[in-house]
Amino acid sequence: MNEFTLIEKYFKKLTYNNPSALDLNDDVFFDKNNNVVISTDTYVDGVHFLNFRKPDLVIKKILRSSISDLYCKGVKPKFIFISASGNNNSFSKKNLNMISNSLKEEQNKFDIKLSGGDTTKSNKTTFTIMSLGYSKKIVQRNKCKNGDDIYVTGNIGDSYLGLQILKKKILLNKKEKSYFIKKYYLPDLPIKISSNLLDFANSSIDISDGLFGDLSKLINKSELFYKVELNKVPISSNLRNYITKYKKKKVNFISKGDDYQIIFTSSKSKRNYIQKFFKKMNQKVTLIGNLTKDSSNNEIIEGNNRLKHAYNEAYSHNF
C-alpha cells in the first residue's frame, strides 16, 4: 500500500475526530483555539536527498522543504525542532560545523529559532524536522470551489533537472550545472506573499511531490477536477533553453517535485487583485488552469491534445 492508504486505514481513526488533526489530510496540525500550527517531516539519506556529501547544502534543502509546509498555509514559521540520526562519518566534527553554520544562516534568513530536538546514533543518516508557527487562520487543502482558478508561484522543474545532473544522468556545461544544482539544494520559497494567502486563496499546497500529484492532493475531497494548460505552466528561461536544445518534453520536468512553490486556487473575481498584489510584491505568479465539476477526470491540455493520466502521479512511499 502507499503512504496515503496506510494513513487512512491505520492511523486516521486514532485522531478520534480531533479537528486540529484535519483528518490527517493536510500538511499541518492546526489548533484553532490556541492559534498553533505545526508540521513534521522526516528525511532519509538516499530517499529524500541523494547523499550526505554536502551536508551544508542538504540541511538547507530539508529545512526549507519543512518550513514550506507552513508558508503554503499562510503561516510564518517561528521555531524548528530537529531530530537527527547518524554515525561517525555523517556527524564528523567537520560536517557538524558545516551543519551548524548552515542552520545559523537559514535561521537568520527566515527569522526562525532552533528550539529542541534529539540525536541518536545510526548507520542511516536521517533528519526529522518539526516546524511551529502561530496563526488564527490557515489556508487548508480541499477547500476548493467549483470554477476556481489555479495559480502557481515561481517556476517549476529546475530542481528535477538539478537532481538528474547530480545523478550524472545529464551532462551540461559548468554554468548550466551550477544554476540547476543550486535550484535543487536551495529552492526559492515564495515567503513574501505567504501571510497574504488568506486574502485570496481558497485552498493551497506546496509542490513537494510533483505539480499534478500535489494538485490532485489539493482537491482530493472536493469532488472537483482540474484542467491545466501545459503551455502556461511557468518554467525558467534556463530550463526552456535546455528543453528546446535537446528536444525534451516539458511535462517530464514539471511533474517530478522538489520545487516548493505554492499551488493555490482562487475565485475568478480575485484575478485583478492577485495580479496587482503579486506585481507589488515582485513575486511571479501564473494562472495555469481551473477547477470544474463538469468533468469525469483531471485533464492536462497541450494544444489540442490531452496528455496521459500517468503524468498525474506524484512521488509516493510504498510499503
PASE-909299 format. One record per residue (C-alpha): residue number from 1; residue in one letter; chain; x, y, z. Coordinates in nm, 4 decimals, padded with zeros to 6 digits. Layout:
PASE-909299
> resi/resn/chain/X/Y/Z
> NUM/A/A/X/Y/Z;
...
This chain:
PASE-909299
> resi/resn/chain/X/Y/Z
> 1/M/A/00.0000/00.0000/00.0000;
> 2/N/A/00.1090/00.3585/-00.0471;
> 3/E/A/00.1594/00.6093/00.2340;
> 4/F/A/-00.1854/00.7632/00.1938;
> 5/T/A/-00.3680/00.4297/00.2131;
> 6/L/A/-00.1607/00.3421/00.5194;
> 7/I/A/-00.2622/00.6629/00.6966;
> 8/E/A/-00.6278/00.6261/00.6009;
> 9/K/A/-00.6503/00.2612/00.7088;
> 10/Y/A/-00.4431/00.2501/01.0245;
> 11/F/A/-00.3922/00.5961/01.1731;
> 12/K/A/-00.6755/00.8332/01.0826;
> 13/K/A/-00.9032/00.6601/01.3354;
> 14/L/A/-00.6529/00.7327/01.6124;
> 15/T/A/-00.7190/01.1074/01.5884;
> 16/Y/A/-01.0659/01.0437/01.7396;
> 17/N/A/-01.2026/01.3176/01.5133;
> 18/N/A/-00.9797/01.5812/01.6720;
> 19/P/A/-01.0498/01.8809/01.4421;
> 20/S/A/-00.6935/02.0085/01.4829;
> 21/A/A/-00.5618/01.6978/01.3061;
> 22/L/A/-00.7500/01.7992/00.9887;
> 23/D/A/-00.8284/01.4293/00.9248;
> 24/L/A/-00.4534/01.3724/00.8678;
> 25/N/A/-00.5243/01.5079/00.5205;
> 26/D/A/-00.3238/01.8295/00.5201;
> 27/D/A/00.0355/01.9422/00.5620;
> 28/V/A/-00.0136/02.0657/00.9180;
> 29/F/A/-00.1761/02.0339/01.2585;
> 30/F/A/-00.3859/02.3424/01.3363;
> 31/D/A/-00.5042/02.4135/01.6903;
> 32/K/A/-00.7540/02.6898/01.6241;
> 33/N/A/-00.8176/02.7594/01.9927;
> 34/N/A/-00.4520/02.8287/02.0648;
> 35/N/A/-00.3547/02.9584/01.7172;
> 36/V/A/-00.0800/02.6927/01.6885;
> 37/V/A/00.0290/02.5440/01.3541;
> 38/I/A/00.2752/02.2513/01.3357;
> 39/S/A/00.4241/02.0418/01.0573;
> 40/T/A/00.6564/01.7402/01.0801;
> 41/D/A/00.8770/01.5915/00.8088;
> 42/T/A/01.1335/01.3120/00.8020;
> 43/Y/A/01.4230/01.2976/00.5550;
> 44/V/A/01.6249/00.9834/00.4811;
> 45/D/A/01.9636/00.9577/00.3111;
> 46/G/A/01.9217/00.8114/-00.0374;
> 47/V/A/01.5470/00.8775/-00.0412;
> 48/H/A/01.4855/01.2470/00.0282;
> 49/F/A/01.8376/01.3617/-00.0535;
> 50/L/A/02.0841/01.1974/-00.2880;
> 51/N/A/02.3667/01.1552/-00.0374;
> 52/F/A/02.5305/01.3406/00.2516;
> 53/R/A/02.8470/01.4525/00.0754;
> 54/K/A/02.7384/01.8172/00.1001;
> 55/P/A/02.5889/01.8398/00.4498;
> 56/D/A/02.5855/02.2200/00.4422;
> 57/L/A/02.3544/02.2180/00.1398;
> 58/V/A/02.1488/01.9137/00.2377;
> 59/I/A/02.0499/02.0667/00.5712;
> 60/K/A/01.9393/02.3853/00.3958;
> 61/K/A/01.7328/02.1900/00.1442;
> 62/I/A/01.5475/01.9837/00.4025;
> 63/L/A/01.4938/02.2813/00.6321;
> 64/R/A/01.3391/02.4842/00.3509;
> 65/S/A/01.1185/02.1955/00.2444;
> 66/S/A/00.9977/02.1613/00.6034;
> 67/I/A/00.9109/02.5267/00.6676;
> 68/S/A/00.7484/02.5375/00.3222;
> 69/D/A/00.4618/02.3365/00.4736;
> 70/L/A/00.3775/02.6347/00.6937;
> 71/Y/A/00.4368/02.9063/00.4365;
> 72/C/A/00.1904/02.7420/00.1959;
> 73/K/A/-00.0749/02.7585/00.4674;
> 74/G/A/-00.0221/03.1340/00.5066;
> 75/V/A/00.1752/03.0893/00.8306;
> 76/K/A/00.5196/03.2238/00.9209;
> 77/P/A/00.7345/02.9575/01.0930;
> 78/K/A/00.8853/03.0740/01.4227;
> 79/F/A/01.0501/02.7671/01.5792;
> 80/I/A/01.2087/02.4478/01.4494;
> 81/F/A/01.2896/02.1231/01.6294;
> 82/I/A/01.5421/01.8877/01.4686;
> 83/S/A/01.5969/01.5200/01.5478;
> 84/A/A/01.8959/01.3644/01.3740;
> 85/S/A/02.0379/01.0140/01.3379;
> 86/G/A/02.3836/00.9448/01.2015;
> 87/N/A/02.7251/00.7912/01.2548;
> 88/N/A/03.0883/00.8975/01.2918;
> 89/N/A/03.1146/00.9723/00.9211;
> 90/S/A/02.7970/01.1728/00.8718;
> 91/F/A/02.8386/01.3563/01.2019;
> 92/S/A/03.2128/01.4187/01.1957;
> 93/K/A/03.3359/01.7422/01.3507;
> 94/K/A/03.3819/01.8900/01.0039;
> 95/N/A/03.0279/01.8032/00.8999;
> 96/L/A/02.8765/01.9204/01.2270;
> 97/N/A/03.0455/02.2586/01.1897;
> 98/M/A/02.9108/02.2864/00.8366;
> 99/I/A/02.5604/02.1890/00.9516;
> 100/S/A/02.5709/02.4350/01.2397;
> 101/N/A/02.6865/02.7222/01.0181;
> 102/S/A/02.4216/02.6458/00.7557;
> 103/L/A/02.1458/02.6330/01.0159;
> 104/K/A/02.2602/02.9694/01.1505;
> 105/E/A/02.2424/03.1195/00.8018;
> 106/E/A/01.8933/02.9774/00.7448;
> 107/Q/A/01.7713/03.0958/01.0835;
> 108/N/A/01.8859/03.4487/01.0012;
> 109/K/A/01.7346/03.4332/00.6527;
> 110/F/A/01.3913/03.3106/00.7638;
> 111/D/A/01.3869/03.4514/01.1180;
> 112/I/A/01.3353/03.1143/01.2873;
> 113/K/A/01.4883/02.9662/01.6011;
> 114/L/A/01.6148/02.6160/01.6725;
> 115/S/A/01.4286/02.5194/01.9881;
> 116/G/A/01.4841/02.1489/02.0542;
> 117/G/A/01.5164/01.8023/01.9082;
> 118/D/A/01.7030/01.4772/01.9624;
> 119/T/A/02.0159/01.2966/01.8414;
> 120/T/A/02.0764/00.9226/01.8033;
> 121/K/A/02.3484/00.7043/01.6549;
> 122/S/A/02.2555/00.5129/01.3419;
> 123/N/A/02.4136/00.3716/01.0281;
> 124/K/A/02.1482/00.5601/00.8269;
> 125/T/A/02.1531/00.9395/00.8224;
> 126/T/A/01.8072/01.0817/00.8849;
> 127/F/A/01.6531/01.4079/00.9995;
> 128/T/A/01.3092/01.4832/01.1374;
> 129/I/A/01.2124/01.8486/01.1474;
> 130/M/A/00.9120/01.9936/01.3254;
> 131/S/A/00.8176/02.3494/01.2316;
> 132/L/A/00.5907/02.5616/01.4502;
> 133/G/A/00.4147/02.8904/01.3918;
> 134/Y/A/00.1138/03.0863/01.5151;
> 135/S/A/-00.1944/03.1921/01.3242;
> 136/K/A/-00.5655/03.2436/01.3781;
> 137/K/A/-00.6440/03.1015/01.0348;
> 138/I/A/-00.4792/02.8863/00.7697;
> 139/V/A/-00.5412/02.8077/00.4038;
> 140/Q/A/-00.6345/02.4398/00.4010;
> 141/R/A/-00.6372/02.1745/00.1335;
> 142/N/A/-00.9721/02.0566/-00.0016;
> 143/K/A/-01.1473/02.3917/00.0326;
> 144/C/A/-01.1512/02.4497/-00.3419;
> 145/K/A/-01.4635/02.5784/-00.5138;
> 146/N/A/-01.6131/02.4951/-00.8487;
> 147/G/A/-01.4802/02.7359/-01.1110;
> 148/D/A/-01.1714/02.8326/-00.9102;
> 149/D/A/-00.8641/02.9487/-01.0983;
> 150/I/A/-00.5436/02.7516/-01.0409;
> 151/Y/A/-00.2253/02.9504/-00.9802;
> 152/V/A/00.1360/02.8546/-00.9211;
> 153/T/A/00.4136/03.0772/-00.7863;
> 154/G/A/00.7634/03.0997/-00.9304;
> 155/N/A/00.8987/02.8459/-01.1791;
> 156/I/A/00.8707/02.4670/-01.1872;
> 157/G/A/01.1162/02.1968/-01.2950;
> 158/D/A/01.4633/02.3383/-01.2279;
> 159/S/A/01.5137/02.1224/-00.9194;
> 160/Y/A/01.4448/01.7977/-01.1029;
> 161/L/A/01.6990/01.8780/-01.3703;
> 162/G/A/01.9470/01.9632/-01.0940;
> 163/L/A/01.8910/01.6192/-00.9408;
> 164/Q/A/01.9499/01.4485/-01.2755;
> 165/I/A/02.2784/01.6369/-01.3079;
> 166/L/A/02.3853/01.5248/-00.9612;
> 167/K/A/02.2974/01.1666/-01.0582;
> 168/K/A/02.5197/01.2149/-01.3663;
> 169/K/A/02.2281/01.1324/-01.5955;
> 170/I/A/02.2559/01.4673/-01.7713;
> 171/L/A/02.5766/01.6427/-01.8766;
> 172/L/A/02.5835/02.0212/-01.9141;
> 173/N/A/02.8476/02.2919/-01.9060;
> 174/K/A/02.9735/02.4328/-01.5772;
> 175/K/A/02.7497/02.7417/-01.5748;
> 176/E/A/02.4354/02.5431/-01.6576;
> 177/K/A/02.5165/02.2780/-01.3995;
> 178/S/A/02.5727/02.5384/-01.1307;
> 179/Y/A/02.2321/02.7002/-01.1905;
> 180/F/A/02.0248/02.3808/-01.1761;
> 181/I/A/02.2156/02.2239/-00.8859;
> 182/K/A/02.1636/02.5417/-00.6841;
> 183/K/A/01.7901/02.5237/-00.7541;
> 184/Y/A/01.7885/02.1645/-00.6275;
> 185/Y/A/01.9643/02.2410/-00.2997;
> 186/L/A/01.8326/02.5924/-00.2389;
> 187/P/A/01.4682/02.6237/-00.3512;
> 188/D/A/01.3335/02.9789/-00.3596;
> 189/L/A/01.0410/02.9868/-00.1175;
> 190/P/A/00.7690/03.2441/-00.2024;
> 191/I/A/00.7716/03.3795/00.1520;
> 192/K/A/00.6808/03.7398/00.0661;
> 193/I/A/00.3230/03.6532/-00.0282;
> 194/S/A/00.2594/03.3834/00.2322;
> 195/S/A/00.0957/03.5958/00.5015;
> 196/N/A/-00.1491/03.7346/00.2440;
> 197/L/A/-00.2675/03.3987/00.1080;
> 198/L/A/-00.5802/03.4185/00.3217;
> 199/D/A/-00.6820/03.7314/00.1307;
> 200/F/A/-00.7318/03.5464/-00.1969;
> 201/A/A/-00.6665/03.1695/-00.1745;
> 202/N/A/-00.9473/02.9202/-00.1163;
> 203/S/A/-00.7021/02.6305/-00.0907;
> 204/S/A/-00.3260/02.5797/-00.1183;
> 205/I/A/-00.0387/02.3314/-00.1039;
> 206/D/A/00.3346/02.3404/-00.1730;
> 207/I/A/00.4855/02.1441/-00.4601;
> 208/S/A/00.6961/01.8745/-00.2973;
> 209/D/A/00.5988/01.5547/-00.4813;
> 210/G/A/00.5067/01.6942/-00.8230;
> 211/L/A/00.2839/01.9627/-00.9734;
> 212/F/A/-00.0002/01.7380/-01.0858;
> 213/G/A/00.0223/01.4942/-00.7979;
> 214/D/A/00.0130/01.7724/-00.5393;
> 215/L/A/-00.2710/01.9393/-00.7263;
> 216/S/A/-00.4639/01.6121/-00.7001;
> 217/K/A/-00.3987/01.6080/-00.3250;
> 218/L/A/-00.5173/01.9664/-00.3018;
> 219/I/A/-00.8602/01.8821/-00.4408;
> 220/N/A/-00.8962/01.5177/-00.3316;
> 221/K/A/-01.2011/01.5743/-00.1085;
> 222/S/A/-01.3603/01.8451/-00.3170;
> 223/E/A/-01.5305/01.6331/-00.5867;
> 224/L/A/-01.3769/01.8601/-00.8490;
> 225/F/A/-01.1401/01.8055/-01.1403;
> 226/Y/A/-00.8588/02.0198/-01.2717;
> 227/K/A/-00.7874/02.1406/-01.6222;
> 228/V/A/-00.4288/02.2607/-01.6634;
> 229/E/A/-00.2806/02.4092/-01.9795;
> 230/L/A/00.0709/02.2721/-02.0041;
> 231/N/A/00.1993/02.5658/-02.2076;
> 232/K/A/00.1049/02.8028/-01.9251;
> 233/V/A/00.2976/02.6165/-01.6530;
> 234/P/A/00.5890/02.8512/-01.5718;
> 235/I/A/00.9473/02.7398/-01.6263;
> 236/S/A/01.2752/02.9323/-01.6162;
> 237/S/A/01.4478/03.0514/-01.9310;
> 238/N/A/01.7318/02.8119/-01.8425;
> 239/L/A/01.5005/02.5106/-01.8416;
> 240/R/A/01.3235/02.6296/-02.1561;
> 241/N/A/01.6571/02.6584/-02.3348;
> 242/Y/A/01.7524/02.3065/-02.2265;
> 243/I/A/01.4180/02.1568/-02.3358;
> 244/T/A/01.4365/02.3314/-02.6731;
> 245/K/A/01.8012/02.2468/-02.7382;
> 246/Y/A/01.7707/01.8788/-02.6521;
> 247/K/A/01.4096/01.8338/-02.7731;
> 248/K/A/01.2763/01.7165/-02.4392;
> 249/K/A/00.9153/01.7060/-02.3186;
> 250/K/A/00.8253/01.9825/-02.0764;
> 251/V/A/00.5834/01.7632/-01.8818;
> 252/N/A/00.8654/01.5287/-01.7796;
> 253/F/A/01.0374/01.8072/-01.5861;
> 254/I/A/00.7478/01.9913/-01.4229;
> 255/S/A/00.5803/01.6870/-01.2696;
> 256/K/A/00.8636/01.5496/-01.0558;
> 257/G/A/00.8545/01.7647/-00.7406;
> 258/D/A/01.1097/01.9278/-00.5095;
> 259/D/A/01.0051/02.2735/-00.6316;
> 260/Y/A/00.8467/02.4062/-00.3078;
> 261/Q/A/00.6476/02.6675/-00.4902;
> 262/I/A/00.2832/02.7159/-00.3923;
> 263/I/A/-00.0204/02.5973/-00.5860;
> 264/F/A/-00.3340/02.7794/-00.4803;
> 265/T/A/-00.6878/02.8128/-00.6079;
> 266/S/A/-00.8871/03.1326/-00.6058;
> 267/S/A/-01.2179/03.2719/-00.7277;
> 268/K/A/-01.2173/03.4378/-01.0692;
> 269/S/A/-01.3318/03.7593/-00.9021;
> 270/K/A/-00.9865/03.7846/-00.7412;
> 271/R/A/-00.7895/03.7916/-01.0672;
> 272/N/A/-00.7167/04.1648/-01.0762;
> 273/Y/A/-00.6329/04.1737/-00.7053;
> 274/I/A/-00.3914/03.8820/-00.7392;
> 275/Q/A/-00.2088/04.0301/-01.0384;
> 276/K/A/-00.1701/04.3716/-00.8717;
> 277/F/A/-00.0618/04.2229/-00.5385;
> 278/F/A/00.1986/03.9883/-00.6855;
> 279/K/A/00.3366/04.2664/-00.9044;
> 280/K/A/00.3680/04.4878/-00.5989;
> 281/M/A/00.5476/04.2110/-00.4086;
> 282/N/A/00.7718/04.1353/-00.7096;
> 283/Q/A/00.6703/03.7695/-00.6928;
> 284/K/A/00.5970/03.5712/-01.0068;
> 285/V/A/00.2534/03.4061/-01.0235;
> 286/T/A/00.0902/03.2279/-01.3172;
> 287/L/A/-00.2683/03.1278/-01.3887;
> 288/I/A/-00.2381/02.7738/-01.5297;
> 289/G/A/-00.5935/02.6380/-01.5338;
> 290/N/A/-00.9192/02.5987/-01.3490;
> 291/L/A/-01.1324/02.3578/-01.1465;
> 292/T/A/-01.4643/02.2158/-01.2592;
> 293/K/A/-01.7250/01.9637/-01.1503;
> 294/D/A/-01.8361/01.9161/-01.5111;
> 295/S/A/-01.5772/01.6557/-01.5975;
> 296/S/A/-01.5043/01.2871/-01.5472;
> 297/N/A/-01.1298/01.3179/-01.4951;
> 298/N/A/-00.8401/01.5587/-01.4492;
> 299/E/A/-00.7010/01.6985/-01.7729;
> 300/I/A/-00.3567/01.8183/-01.8787;
> 301/I/A/-00.4008/02.0023/-02.2077;
> 302/E/A/-00.1238/02.0633/-02.4593;
> 303/G/A/-00.2685/02.2424/-02.7592;
> 304/N/A/-00.5382/02.0112/-02.8930;
> 305/N/A/-00.4020/01.7082/-02.7070;
> 306/R/A/-00.4959/01.5568/-02.3715;
> 307/L/A/-00.1908/01.4033/-02.2051;
> 308/K/A/-00.1910/01.0621/-02.0437;
> 309/H/A/-00.3153/01.0284/-01.6879;
> 310/A/A/00.0206/00.8826/-01.5812;
> 311/Y/A/00.1583/01.2344/-01.5578;
> 312/N/A/-00.0790/01.2953/-01.2661;
> 313/E/A/00.1173/01.0570/-01.0498;
> 314/A/A/00.3298/01.2076/-00.7741;
> 315/Y/A/00.6117/01.0579/-00.5740;
> 316/S/A/00.4757/00.8267/-00.3058;
> 317/H/A/00.6279/00.5950/-00.0489;
> 318/N/A/00.5013/00.2394/-00.0990;
> 319/F/A/00.5090/-00.0266/00.1705;
